[in-house]
Protein backbone atom coordinates (compact mmCIF):
# COMPACT_ATOMS: atom_id res chain seq x y z
CA UNK A 1 0.00 0.00 0.00
CA UNK A 2 1.16 3.53 -0.71
CA UNK A 3 -0.03 7.02 0.18
CA UNK A 4 0.96 10.62 -0.38
CA UNK A 5 2.47 12.33 2.65
CA UNK A 6 3.25 15.94 3.46
CA UNK A 7 7.04 16.37 3.14
CA UNK A 8 6.99 19.07 5.83
CA UNK A 9 5.95 16.49 8.42
CA UNK A 10 8.83 14.12 7.60
CA UNK A 11 12.58 14.02 8.14
CA UNK A 12 12.96 14.71 4.40
CA UNK A 13 11.40 18.20 4.54
CA UNK A 14 14.66 20.09 3.94
CA UNK A 15 15.82 17.64 1.25
CA UNK A 16 12.46 17.95 -0.52
CA UNK A 17 12.81 21.75 -0.67
CA UNK A 18 16.44 21.58 -1.79
CA UNK A 19 16.44 18.75 -4.32
CA UNK A 20 12.95 18.09 -5.64
CA UNK A 21 13.28 20.63 -8.45
CA UNK A 22 17.01 20.17 -9.02
CA UNK A 23 17.90 19.44 -12.68
CA UNK A 24 20.06 16.50 -11.60
CA UNK A 25 19.01 15.28 -8.12
CA UNK A 26 20.59 11.83 -8.38
CA UNK A 27 23.74 10.82 -6.50
CA UNK A 28 25.86 7.75 -7.24
CA UNK A 29 28.12 5.88 -4.80
CA UNK A 30 30.57 3.13 -5.69
CA UNK A 31 31.59 0.35 -3.33
CA UNK A 32 33.56 -2.87 -3.70
CA UNK A 33 31.86 -5.65 -1.78
CA UNK A 34 33.27 -8.99 -0.66
CA UNK A 35 30.85 -11.63 -2.02
CA UNK A 36 32.97 -14.67 -1.17
CA UNK A 37 30.31 -16.00 1.22
CA UNK A 38 27.52 -15.66 -1.35
CA UNK A 39 29.50 -17.41 -4.06
CA UNK A 40 30.23 -20.34 -1.72
CA UNK A 41 26.61 -20.70 -0.64
CA UNK A 42 25.32 -20.30 -4.20
CA UNK A 43 27.46 -23.24 -5.36
CA UNK A 44 26.83 -25.36 -2.26
CA UNK A 45 23.03 -24.96 -2.26
CA UNK A 46 22.71 -24.60 -6.05
CA UNK A 47 20.79 -21.34 -5.84
CA UNK A 48 21.15 -18.35 -8.11
CA UNK A 49 23.81 -15.85 -7.03
CA UNK A 50 21.76 -12.98 -8.44
CA UNK A 51 18.78 -14.00 -6.29
CA UNK A 52 20.94 -13.97 -3.17
CA UNK A 53 22.35 -10.54 -3.99
CA UNK A 54 18.83 -9.20 -4.56
CA UNK A 55 17.66 -10.64 -1.24
CA UNK A 56 20.60 -9.05 0.59
CA UNK A 57 19.75 -5.71 -1.06
CA UNK A 58 16.15 -5.97 0.13
CA UNK A 59 17.23 -7.06 3.60
CA UNK A 60 19.69 -4.18 3.97
CA UNK A 61 17.16 -1.64 2.70
CA UNK A 62 14.29 -2.94 4.84
CA UNK A 63 15.87 -1.59 8.02
CA UNK A 64 16.34 1.97 6.70
CA UNK A 65 13.16 4.05 6.86
CA UNK A 66 14.17 6.33 3.98
CA UNK A 67 13.72 3.43 1.57
CA UNK A 68 9.99 3.48 2.27
CA UNK A 69 9.61 7.03 0.90
CA UNK A 70 10.03 8.06 -2.72
CA UNK A 71 9.54 11.32 -4.66
CA UNK A 72 7.03 10.67 -7.44
CA UNK A 73 5.76 13.43 -9.77
CA UNK A 74 6.56 16.23 -7.29
CA UNK A 75 4.88 14.31 -4.47
CA UNK A 76 6.41 12.38 -1.61
CA UNK A 77 4.94 8.88 -1.45
CA UNK A 78 5.18 6.54 1.52
CA UNK A 79 5.09 2.76 1.05
CA UNK A 80 4.42 -0.13 3.41
CA UNK A 81 6.54 -2.61 1.48
CA UNK A 82 9.61 -2.76 -0.73
CA UNK A 83 10.51 -4.93 -3.71
CA UNK A 84 13.68 -5.62 -5.68
CA UNK A 85 13.64 -5.43 -9.46
CA UNK A 86 15.70 -7.67 -11.71
CA UNK A 87 16.15 -7.67 -15.49
CA UNK A 88 15.18 -10.93 -17.20
CA UNK A 89 16.27 -12.33 -20.55
CA UNK A 90 13.00 -13.35 -22.22
CA UNK A 91 12.27 -16.06 -24.79
CA UNK A 92 12.39 -13.52 -27.65
CA UNK A 93 16.01 -12.69 -26.93
CA UNK A 94 15.11 -9.31 -25.45
CA UNK A 95 14.93 -8.17 -21.83
CA UNK A 96 11.95 -7.65 -19.54
CA UNK A 97 11.56 -6.20 -16.06
CA UNK A 98 10.48 -8.18 -13.00
CA UNK A 99 9.71 -6.90 -9.48
CA UNK A 100 10.23 -9.40 -6.67
CA UNK A 101 8.42 -8.65 -3.37
CA UNK A 102 10.89 -8.63 -0.51
CA UNK A 103 10.41 -11.22 2.20
CA UNK A 104 12.49 -11.65 5.35
CA UNK A 105 12.38 -15.37 4.57
CA UNK A 106 15.02 -15.98 1.91
CA UNK A 107 13.35 -19.26 0.94
CA UNK A 108 10.10 -17.44 0.20
CA UNK A 109 12.00 -14.76 -1.71
CA UNK A 110 13.76 -17.46 -3.74
CA UNK A 111 10.42 -19.13 -4.52
CA UNK A 112 8.95 -15.81 -5.72
CA UNK A 113 12.13 -14.98 -7.65
CA UNK A 114 12.10 -18.25 -9.59
CA UNK A 115 8.35 -18.19 -10.21
CA UNK A 116 8.15 -14.58 -11.35
CA UNK A 117 11.32 -14.48 -13.47
CA UNK A 118 10.15 -17.66 -15.23
CA UNK A 119 6.75 -16.07 -15.86
CA UNK A 120 8.31 -12.91 -17.26
CA UNK A 121 10.75 -14.85 -19.43
CA UNK A 122 7.93 -16.91 -20.96
CA UNK A 123 5.35 -14.14 -21.42
CA UNK A 124 7.80 -11.35 -22.35
CA UNK A 125 5.65 -9.04 -20.20
CA UNK A 126 7.01 -6.90 -17.38
CA UNK A 127 5.86 -7.70 -13.85
CA UNK A 128 5.44 -4.47 -11.87
CA UNK A 129 4.59 -4.02 -8.20
CA UNK A 130 3.23 -0.49 -8.21
CA UNK A 131 2.22 -0.57 -4.54
CA UNK A 132 5.78 -1.23 -3.35
CA UNK A 133 8.88 0.97 -3.30
CA UNK A 134 11.01 -0.79 -5.89
CA UNK A 135 14.80 -0.94 -5.81
CA UNK A 136 16.12 -1.36 -9.34
CA UNK A 137 19.05 -3.61 -10.24
CA UNK A 138 20.97 -4.47 -13.38
CA UNK A 139 23.52 -7.29 -13.38
CA UNK A 140 26.01 -7.41 -16.27
CA UNK A 141 27.47 -10.69 -15.05
CA UNK A 142 29.44 -11.50 -18.20
CA UNK A 143 31.47 -8.30 -18.10
CA UNK A 144 34.03 -6.79 -15.78
CA UNK A 145 33.14 -3.15 -15.18
CA UNK A 146 34.56 -0.62 -12.73
CA UNK A 147 31.21 1.10 -12.24
CA UNK A 148 28.22 2.65 -13.94
CA UNK A 149 26.14 5.79 -13.50
CA UNK A 150 22.46 5.31 -14.29
CA UNK A 151 20.55 7.64 -16.59
CA UNK A 152 18.24 10.11 -14.85
CA UNK A 153 15.05 10.16 -16.89
CA UNK A 154 13.10 12.55 -14.69
CA UNK A 155 10.34 9.93 -14.55
CA UNK A 156 11.70 7.15 -12.35
CA UNK A 157 13.34 8.28 -9.13
CA UNK A 158 13.81 4.81 -7.65
CA UNK A 159 17.14 3.79 -6.14
CA UNK A 160 19.16 1.64 -8.51
CA UNK A 161 22.14 -0.71 -8.25
CA UNK A 162 24.36 -1.92 -11.10
CA UNK A 163 27.15 -4.50 -11.01
CA UNK A 164 29.14 -6.66 -13.40
CA UNK A 165 31.19 -9.84 -13.09
CA UNK A 166 32.81 -10.49 -9.73
CA UNK A 167 36.60 -10.44 -9.53
CA UNK A 168 38.85 -12.99 -7.87
CA UNK A 169 41.79 -11.98 -5.70
CA UNK A 170 43.62 -14.72 -3.83
CA UNK A 171 40.84 -16.69 -2.13
CA UNK A 172 38.29 -13.86 -2.16
CA UNK A 173 35.57 -12.78 -4.60
CA UNK A 174 34.81 -9.06 -4.97
CA UNK A 175 31.99 -7.19 -6.68
CA UNK A 176 32.02 -3.48 -7.51
CA UNK A 177 28.55 -2.03 -7.07
CA UNK A 178 27.18 1.37 -8.07
CA UNK A 179 24.27 2.73 -6.09
CA UNK A 180 22.23 5.63 -7.50
CA UNK A 181 19.62 7.39 -5.37
CA UNK A 182 17.48 10.53 -5.40
CA UNK A 183 18.76 13.09 -2.89
CA UNK A 184 15.19 13.86 -1.83
CA UNK A 185 14.75 10.27 -0.72
CA UNK A 186 17.95 9.98 1.30
CA UNK A 187 21.23 11.66 2.18
CA UNK A 188 24.72 10.35 1.62
CA UNK A 189 24.89 8.98 5.16
CA UNK A 190 21.78 6.88 4.58
CA UNK A 191 23.21 5.53 1.32
CA UNK A 192 26.56 4.74 2.96
CA UNK A 193 24.78 2.98 5.82
CA UNK A 194 22.81 0.93 3.31
CA UNK A 195 25.97 -0.20 1.53
CA UNK A 196 27.59 -1.03 4.87
CA UNK A 197 24.53 -3.04 5.86
CA UNK A 198 24.54 -4.78 2.49
CA UNK A 199 28.02 -6.11 3.22
CA UNK A 200 26.90 -7.25 6.68
CA UNK A 201 23.90 -9.10 5.25
CA UNK A 202 26.13 -10.83 2.73
CA UNK A 203 28.53 -11.87 5.48
CA UNK A 204 25.77 -13.08 7.78
CA UNK A 205 23.94 -15.46 5.45
CA UNK A 206 24.35 -18.93 6.89
CA UNK A 207 25.63 -21.84 4.86
C-alpha positions as CSV (number, residue, x, y, z in Angstrom):
1,X,0.0,0.0,0.0
2,X,1.2,3.5,-0.7
3,X,0.0,7.0,0.2
4,X,1.0,10.6,-0.4
5,X,2.5,12.3,2.7
6,X,3.2,15.9,3.5
7,X,7.0,16.4,3.1
8,X,7.0,19.1,5.8
9,X,6.0,16.5,8.4
10,X,8.8,14.1,7.6
11,X,12.6,14.0,8.1
12,X,13.0,14.7,4.4
13,X,11.4,18.2,4.5
14,X,14.7,20.1,3.9
15,X,15.8,17.6,1.3
16,X,12.5,18.0,-0.5
17,X,12.8,21.8,-0.7
18,X,16.4,21.6,-1.8
19,X,16.4,18.8,-4.3
20,X,13.0,18.1,-5.6
21,X,13.3,20.6,-8.4
22,X,17.0,20.2,-9.0
23,X,17.9,19.4,-12.7
24,X,20.1,16.5,-11.6
25,X,19.0,15.3,-8.1
26,X,20.6,11.8,-8.4
27,X,23.7,10.8,-6.5
28,X,25.9,7.7,-7.2
29,X,28.1,5.9,-4.8
30,X,30.6,3.1,-5.7
31,X,31.6,0.4,-3.3
32,X,33.6,-2.9,-3.7
33,X,31.9,-5.7,-1.8
34,X,33.3,-9.0,-0.7
35,X,30.9,-11.6,-2.0
36,X,33.0,-14.7,-1.2
37,X,30.3,-16.0,1.2
38,X,27.5,-15.7,-1.3
39,X,29.5,-17.4,-4.1
40,X,30.2,-20.3,-1.7
41,X,26.6,-20.7,-0.6
42,X,25.3,-20.3,-4.2
43,X,27.5,-23.2,-5.4
44,X,26.8,-25.4,-2.3
45,X,23.0,-25.0,-2.3
46,X,22.7,-24.6,-6.1
47,X,20.8,-21.3,-5.8
48,X,21.2,-18.3,-8.1
49,X,23.8,-15.8,-7.0
50,X,21.8,-13.0,-8.4
51,X,18.8,-14.0,-6.3
52,X,20.9,-14.0,-3.2
53,X,22.4,-10.5,-4.0
54,X,18.8,-9.2,-4.6
55,X,17.7,-10.6,-1.2
56,X,20.6,-9.0,0.6
57,X,19.8,-5.7,-1.1
58,X,16.2,-6.0,0.1
59,X,17.2,-7.1,3.6
60,X,19.7,-4.2,4.0
61,X,17.2,-1.6,2.7
62,X,14.3,-2.9,4.8
63,X,15.9,-1.6,8.0
64,X,16.3,2.0,6.7
65,X,13.2,4.0,6.9
66,X,14.2,6.3,4.0
67,X,13.7,3.4,1.6
68,X,10.0,3.5,2.3
69,X,9.6,7.0,0.9
70,X,10.0,8.1,-2.7
71,X,9.5,11.3,-4.7
72,X,7.0,10.7,-7.4
73,X,5.8,13.4,-9.8
74,X,6.6,16.2,-7.3
75,X,4.9,14.3,-4.5
76,X,6.4,12.4,-1.6
77,X,4.9,8.9,-1.5
78,X,5.2,6.5,1.5
79,X,5.1,2.8,1.0
80,X,4.4,-0.1,3.4
81,X,6.5,-2.6,1.5
82,X,9.6,-2.8,-0.7
83,X,10.5,-4.9,-3.7
84,X,13.7,-5.6,-5.7
85,X,13.6,-5.4,-9.5
86,X,15.7,-7.7,-11.7
87,X,16.2,-7.7,-15.5
88,X,15.2,-10.9,-17.2
89,X,16.3,-12.3,-20.6
90,X,13.0,-13.3,-22.2
91,X,12.3,-16.1,-24.8
92,X,12.4,-13.5,-27.7
93,X,16.0,-12.7,-26.9
94,X,15.1,-9.3,-25.4
95,X,14.9,-8.2,-21.8
96,X,12.0,-7.6,-19.5
97,X,11.6,-6.2,-16.1
98,X,10.5,-8.2,-13.0
99,X,9.7,-6.9,-9.5
100,X,10.2,-9.4,-6.7
101,X,8.4,-8.7,-3.4
102,X,10.9,-8.6,-0.5
103,X,10.4,-11.2,2.2
104,X,12.5,-11.7,5.4
105,X,12.4,-15.4,4.6
106,X,15.0,-16.0,1.9
107,X,13.4,-19.3,0.9
108,X,10.1,-17.4,0.2
109,X,12.0,-14.8,-1.7
110,X,13.8,-17.5,-3.7
111,X,10.4,-19.1,-4.5
112,X,8.9,-15.8,-5.7
113,X,12.1,-15.0,-7.6
114,X,12.1,-18.3,-9.6
115,X,8.4,-18.2,-10.2
116,X,8.2,-14.6,-11.4
117,X,11.3,-14.5,-13.5
118,X,10.2,-17.7,-15.2
119,X,6.8,-16.1,-15.9
120,X,8.3,-12.9,-17.3
121,X,10.8,-14.9,-19.4
122,X,7.9,-16.9,-21.0
123,X,5.4,-14.1,-21.4
124,X,7.8,-11.3,-22.3
125,X,5.6,-9.0,-20.2
126,X,7.0,-6.9,-17.4
127,X,5.9,-7.7,-13.9
128,X,5.4,-4.5,-11.9
129,X,4.6,-4.0,-8.2
130,X,3.2,-0.5,-8.2
131,X,2.2,-0.6,-4.5
132,X,5.8,-1.2,-3.3
133,X,8.9,1.0,-3.3
134,X,11.0,-0.8,-5.9
135,X,14.8,-0.9,-5.8
136,X,16.1,-1.4,-9.3
137,X,19.0,-3.6,-10.2
138,X,21.0,-4.5,-13.4
139,X,23.5,-7.3,-13.4
140,X,26.0,-7.4,-16.3
141,X,27.5,-10.7,-15.0
142,X,29.4,-11.5,-18.2
143,X,31.5,-8.3,-18.1
144,X,34.0,-6.8,-15.8
145,X,33.1,-3.1,-15.2
146,X,34.6,-0.6,-12.7
147,X,31.2,1.1,-12.2
148,X,28.2,2.6,-13.9
149,X,26.1,5.8,-13.5
150,X,22.5,5.3,-14.3
151,X,20.5,7.6,-16.6
152,X,18.2,10.1,-14.9
153,X,15.1,10.2,-16.9
154,X,13.1,12.6,-14.7
155,X,10.3,9.9,-14.6
156,X,11.7,7.1,-12.4
157,X,13.3,8.3,-9.1
158,X,13.8,4.8,-7.7
159,X,17.1,3.8,-6.1
160,X,19.2,1.6,-8.5
161,X,22.1,-0.7,-8.3
162,X,24.4,-1.9,-11.1
163,X,27.1,-4.5,-11.0
164,X,29.1,-6.7,-13.4
165,X,31.2,-9.8,-13.1
166,X,32.8,-10.5,-9.7
167,X,36.6,-10.4,-9.5
168,X,38.9,-13.0,-7.9
169,X,41.8,-12.0,-5.7
170,X,43.6,-14.7,-3.8
171,X,40.8,-16.7,-2.1
172,X,38.3,-13.9,-2.2
173,X,35.6,-12.8,-4.6
174,X,34.8,-9.1,-5.0
175,X,32.0,-7.2,-6.7
176,X,32.0,-3.5,-7.5
177,X,28.5,-2.0,-7.1
178,X,27.2,1.4,-8.1
179,X,24.3,2.7,-6.1
180,X,22.2,5.6,-7.5
181,X,19.6,7.4,-5.4
182,X,17.5,10.5,-5.4
183,X,18.8,13.1,-2.9
184,X,15.2,13.9,-1.8
185,X,14.7,10.3,-0.7
186,X,18.0,10.0,1.3
187,X,21.2,11.7,2.2
188,X,24.7,10.4,1.6
189,X,24.9,9.0,5.2
190,X,21.8,6.9,4.6
191,X,23.2,5.5,1.3
192,X,26.6,4.7,3.0
193,X,24.8,3.0,5.8
194,X,22.8,0.9,3.3
195,X,26.0,-0.2,1.5
196,X,27.6,-1.0,4.9
197,X,24.5,-3.0,5.9
198,X,24.5,-4.8,2.5
199,X,28.0,-6.1,3.2
200,X,26.9,-7.2,6.7
201,X,23.9,-9.1,5.3
202,X,26.1,-10.8,2.7
203,X,28.5,-11.9,5.5
204,X,25.8,-13.1,7.8
205,X,23.9,-15.5,5.4
206,X,24.4,-18.9,6.9
207,X,25.6,-21.8,4.9
